[in-house]
Amino acid sequence: MGEKASTRDRPEGRTSAAAGVGRIVLIAALLTALATGCTARTTGAAALPDREYTGHLVTTEAGSWFRPCSAGPESSPFWVTFTGESVRQIEAARADGIAVLGDTAFVRWRAAPTDERRVGPGGPALLVRQISAVRPAAEGDCRDHDADVIGTFWKRG
């Protein structure tokens, strides 16, 4: 009567309470490490100085690529990552049919280049923080990019 069941008497797949607690502790430790790693990466990205860029955004199945108006034809485009407020802004533009897969859009935004920290697939990366304007690309975009054409852009607050 007062005998304890041995491990071999337990139904298949059942574990002791101590093993269950151990798994919970392990999962909690992994989640904490993941959160710490994400915070460290976000903090490092936030430290990168940003500036305004104007140019063309091309969206492909492999990602989004940006070529500033000031770039020469031999320069590599930036691989684009949207961060912070720009995530909502690009989603709103895409909902309006702008900057969708296969299209080229003319953009003005604040972004931080990753300099020698190449995090893009095969090239420099640009961390877009805030989109000032985006519209379908048109001939002469970069020739006129210094002109005040913001009023002709799609804008969303």
C-alpha positions in Angstrom: 0.0 0.0 0.0 2.4 2.8 1.0 4.8 1.9 -1.8 6.0 4.5 -4.2 5.7 3.8 -7.9 9.0 3.3 -9.6 10.0 5.2 -12.9 9.4 2.1 -14.9 5.8 1.8 -13.5 4.8 5.3 -15.0 2.9 5.4 -18.3 5.0 6.1 -21.3 5.7 9.8 -21.9 5.2 11.0 -18.4 7.9 12.7 -16.5 8.4 13.7 -12.9 7.4 17.1 -11.5 11.1 18.0 -11.1 11.8 17.4 -14.8 8.8 19.6 -15.7 10.0 22.4 -13.5 13.5 22.0 -15.1 12.0 22.5 -18.5 10.1 25.6 -17.5 13.3 27.1 -16.0 15.2 26.2 -19.3 12.4 27.8 -21.4 12.4 30.9 -19.2 16.2 31.2 -19.5 16.0 30.9 -23.3 13.3 33.5 -23.6 15.4 35.9 -21.4 18.5 35.4 -23.5 16.4 36.0 -26.7 14.9 39.2 -25.3 18.4 40.4 -24.2 19.8 39.7 -27.6 17.0 41.6 -29.4 17.4 44.5 -27.0 21.1 44.6 -27.7 20.6 44.6 -31.5 17.9 47.3 -31.3 20.1 49.4 -29.0 23.0 49.2 -31.5 20.7 50.0 -34.4 19.3 53.0 -32.5 22.8 54.3 -32.0 23.5 54.6 -35.8 23.0 58.2 -36.9 20.4 58.7 -39.6 19.9 61.3 -42.3 17.4 62.1 -45.1 17.7 60.0 -48.3 15.8 60.4 -51.5 15.8 57.8 -54.3 14.2 54.7 -55.6 12.9 51.7 -53.7 12.6 48.4 -55.6 10.7 45.6 -53.9 11.5 42.0 -55.0 10.8 38.5 -53.6 14.4 38.7 -52.2 13.7 41.9 -50.3 13.6 45.6 -50.7 16.5 47.5 -52.3 17.2 51.3 -52.3 19.4 53.4 -54.6 19.8 57.0 -53.5 19.6 59.7 -56.2 23.2 60.6 -55.3 24.5 57.1 -56.1 26.3 56.4 -59.3 25.3 53.5 -61.6 28.3 51.4 -60.4 27.3 51.6 -56.7 25.5 48.8 -54.9 21.9 49.4 -53.8 21.2 49.3 -50.1 19.3 46.4 -48.7 16.4 47.9 -46.8 15.1 47.1 -43.3 12.1 49.0 -42.1 12.2 49.8 -38.3 10.0 51.6 -35.8 7.4 54.0 -37.3 8.5 53.2 -40.9 7.0 49.6 -40.6 3.5 51.0 -40.3 4.1 53.7 -42.9 5.3 51.2 -45.6 2.5 48.8 -44.8 0.0 51.7 -45.4 1.7 52.6 -48.7 1.5 49.0 -49.8 -2.2 48.8 -48.9 -2.6 51.8 -51.3 -0.8 49.8 -54.0 2.5 51.7 -53.8 5.9 50.0 -53.3 4.4 46.6 -53.8 6.2 43.5 -55.1 7.8 44.2 -58.5 7.3 48.0 -58.5 9.7 50.8 -58.1 8.7 53.7 -55.9 10.3 57.1 -55.4 10.9 57.7 -51.6 12.1 60.3 -49.2 12.9 59.0 -45.7 15.2 59.2 -42.7 17.4 56.2 -42.5 20.7 55.0 -41.0 23.3 53.2 -43.2 25.0 50.3 -41.5 28.4 51.5 -42.7 31.0 48.6 -42.6 28.5 46.5 -40.6 27.1 44.8 -43.7 24.0 43.1 -42.6 22.2 42.9 -45.9 22.5 40.0 -48.3 25.7 40.9 -50.2 25.7 44.6 -49.6 25.3 47.5 -47.3 22.0 47.8 -45.4 19.8 50.8 -44.7 17.7 50.9 -41.6 14.7 53.1 -42.5 13.2 54.8 -39.4 10.6 57.3 -40.8 9.1 57.7 -44.3 8.4 61.3 -45.3 7.0 60.5 -48.6 6.5 57.7 -51.2 4.9 57.6 -54.6 5.2 55.6 -57.8 8.5 56.3 -59.6 8.5 58.7 -62.6 11.0 59.8 -65.2 13.2 62.6 -63.9 12.8 61.7 -60.2 16.4 62.0 -59.3 17.1 65.0 -61.6 14.5 66.9 -59.7 15.0 65.4 -56.3 16.3 68.7 -54.8 13.2 70.6 -55.9 10.4 70.9 -53.4 8.2 68.1 -54.7 6.9 66.9 -51.4 3.4 68.1 -52.2 3.1 65.5 -55.1 4.0 62.6 -52.9 1.7 60.2 -51.1 1.8 61.2 -47.5 0.3 59.5 -44.5 0.7 60.8 -40.9 
